[in-house]
Amino acid sequence: NVHMADFRLGLIAMVSHLPALMPVAVGCALAFKIRKEPRVAVAWSGDGAMARGDAHEAMNLAGVHRLPVVFICDNNQYAYSTPNRLEFGVDHLADRANAYGFEGVVVDGTDVLTVYREAHKAIEKARGGGGPTLLELVTLRMEGHAVHDDAFYVPRELLEAYTKKDPIERYRRWLKEQAFLDEESDDAVTVEVKKLLNDAMKRAEDSPLPDPSELEAGVYAEPEELDTPHHR
Amino acid sequence: MATKTYLQAISDGLREEMRRDSRVFLIGEDIGVYGGAFKVTQGFLQEFGEDRVIDSPLSETAIVGSCTGAALMGMRPVCEMQFSDFVSCAFDQLVTVAAKQHYRVGTPVPIVVRLPSGGGFSGGPFHSQNPEGYFAHCPGLKLVCPATPADAKGLLIQAIRDPNPVLYFEHKHLYRRIKGEVPDGEHTVEFGKARVHREGTDLSIITYGAMVYTAEEAATAAAEKDGTSVEIVDLRTVTPWDKQAVLDSVAKTSKVLVLHEDTHTSGFGAEIAATIAEEAFENLDAPVARLTAPDTPVPFSPPLEKAFLPQVEDVAAAIDRLSAY
């Protein structure tokens, strides 16, 4: 689910029209540039989103002003049921970056360390005044678009190939072979993550549902809400 | 107090807020070197520099979207749609992103979108519209339609300080035609407080923007012709709108004409008329009348545009019909 946000962590709430947040990320970067802050905005979207006009407008404006923003395109090869070949005519979405005057990189999106390395490089480049980067992380959506969709349209062989490339398993293997992860720590991490998720689920389920009287609350912000360190 | 044009008042309001608050910056098409298509931001680039007066690509979605992002990061962006008609290109950023952020996750989006709007110059269907009706239907946005130079400045400063996305409709036909007293320095006008532009006792005209002056000419003519006393209520802001001021005026006069330059069906006048019918039925001595542009695109040809825009004689005829009822 992409509808997560926690402003305290710097996560801005997505809207369902995913690429609509790309210009918003560019605006964050614009604020950093105006205030001369060494901060970087990261805009996340998918292969489907890249067909939209706002993706173009965002990357164009970012390119013109060489803003500190990194565009992450999570190319999982399917936009709902629509494959890449019906979404774009270029070989790689990353090729588009050239048209906006910055670098585009195709990355194996199933390799945690490669993704980390490329993201780090792009973010530090942006922070240093080197402008935007478009990272196309190639992966595969292993389930349907949502729970109602069994993804029958994705070829079996493709799913099998990507099952073997499962990034979590690949990274686990690497940690065991190269970084001394033993069975005991591996189990401990697995247990810890499961507990975290179960606790979060339980907290969500135990939380009271909103009262209908709250329906109209919060349509508009009140002036005192701007009286925060963030907005001052 | 000094006498200023409506355009100068907007320009002053912007400049003063930029001097007062370093978080305020401008972005739009041709607003820097050129000073804006209507010269509202002339001299701004020289005074504030290119970090705060940004000539954007021809890219309304990116303009509004980047304002939202900058606002979330603590800035106070003011963007310009070169003509209000072009805001259709940024519709999604306004109604989907900016308008709904606070309701969903509680983060304020303090942005101002300036929208030079309105007809009267043969600008044709893409440079003449009054698109407030689309946005009046969208919860989460505020809509401002100043008629006087004092309000143009006061409502703009208020808009910049408001914690919500504000659409500021500045009527192009008022830019250089209308002059008035404008308070110097700090001047704000509260949203949702209508202004009685002219006191009267026989009937009320509820309007905003450039139509305030069309109503005024017709009211003056009516007073001279047969002594009809017309009250004109200038809403100043469409969202929020001052329902109480409208109901008070209707209670006083018992007859009401709702007037706007936007087209008829589902125009904001329909909301006003419906509210009066719901809440002031007992006070009415005549059915609520509406005078608006017809349901057509804005025509280019001068005689057609004249027929499209409500004219003084149209208002005068509506006053006569209401008086005779």
Contacts between the chains, C-beta under 8 A, distances in Angstrom:
chain1	res1	chain2	res2	distance
A	5	B	105	5.3
A	7	B	72	7.9
A	7	B	105	6.8
A	7	B	106	7.9
A	7	B	107	5.3
A	12	B	69	7.7
A	12	B	72	6.0
A	12	B	107	7.6
A	13	B	101	6.4
A	13	B	104	5.7
A	13	B	105	4.3
A	13	B	107	7.2
A	15	B	96	5.2
A	15	B	97	5.6
A	15	B	100	7.0
A	17	B	92	6.2
A	17	B	96	5.7
A	20	B	65	6.9
A	20	B	92	5.8
A	20	B	93	6.5
A	20	B	96	6.0
A	20	B	97	5.3
A	21	B	97	7.3
A	22	B	65	7.4
A	23	B	61	5.9
A	23	B	62	4.7
A	23	B	64	7.5
A	23	B	65	2.5
A	23	B	66	5.4
A	23	B	68	7.7
A	23	B	69	7.0
A	23	B	93	6.7
A	24	B	65	5.1
A	24	B	66	7.3
A	24	B	68	5.0
A	24	B	69	4.0
A	24	B	72	7.2
A	24	B	97	6.3
A	25	B	69	5.9
A	26	B	62	6.6
A	26	B	65	6.9
A	26	B	66	4.9
A	26	B	69	6.2
A	27	B	65	6.2
A	27	B	66	3.4
A	27	B	67	6.0
A	27	B	68	5.8
A	27	B	69	2.3
A	27	B	70	4.2
A	27	B	71	7.4
A	27	B	72	7.5
A	27	B	73	7.4
A	27	B	77	7.5
A	28	B	69	4.2
A	28	B	70	6.8
A	28	B	72	6.6
A	28	B	73	4.9
A	29	B	69	7.5
A	30	B	27	7.9
A	30	B	54	7.8
A	30	B	66	5.4
A	30	B	69	6.9
A	30	B	70	5.2
A	31	B	69	7.0
A	31	B	70	4.2
A	31	B	73	3.8
A	31	B	74	6.9
A	31	B	75	4.8
A	32	B	73	7.1
A	33	B	51	7.4
A	34	B	25	6.1
A	34	B	51	5.0
A	34	B	52	6.9
A	34	B	70	7.6
A	34	B	75	6.9
A	35	B	75	8.0
A	41	B	69	7.2
A	53	B	61	6.4
A	54	B	61	4.8
A	54	B	62	7.5
A	54	B	65	6.6
A	54	B	92	7.2
A	54	B	93	7.6
A	57	B	57	7.7
A	57	B	59	4.6
A	57	B	61	4.7
A	57	B	62	3.8
A	57	B	65	7.5
A	58	B	62	5.8
A	58	B	65	6.8
A	58	B	66	8.0
A	60	B	57	5.8
A	60	B	59	6.5
A	60	B	62	7.0
A	61	B	56	6.7
A	61	B	57	6.0
A	61	B	59	6.0
A	61	B	62	4.3
A	61	B	66	6.3
A	64	B	57	6.0
A	65	B	54	7.8
A	218	B	102	6.0
A	218	B	103	5.1
A	218	B	106	6.5
A	219	B	102	7.2
A	219	B	103	5.3
A	219	B	139	4.9
A	219	B	140	5.6
A	220	B	102	6.7
A	220	B	140	6.9
A	220	B	142	7.5
A	220	B	163	7.9
A	220	B	164	5.2
A	221	B	102	4.8
A	221	B	108	3.6
A	221	B	109	7.6
A	221	B	110	7.7
A	221	B	163	3.9
A	221	B	164	5.4
A	222	B	163	6.7
A	223	B	161	7.4
A	223	B	162	7.4
A	223	B	163	5.6
A	225	B	106	7.9
A	225	B	108	5.0
A	225	B	163	5.5
A	226	B	108	5.9
A	226	B	110	6.3
A	226	B	163	4.7
A	230	B	74	5.4
A	231	B	74	5.1
A	231	B	108	7.3
A	231	B	110	7.6
A	232	B	74	7.7
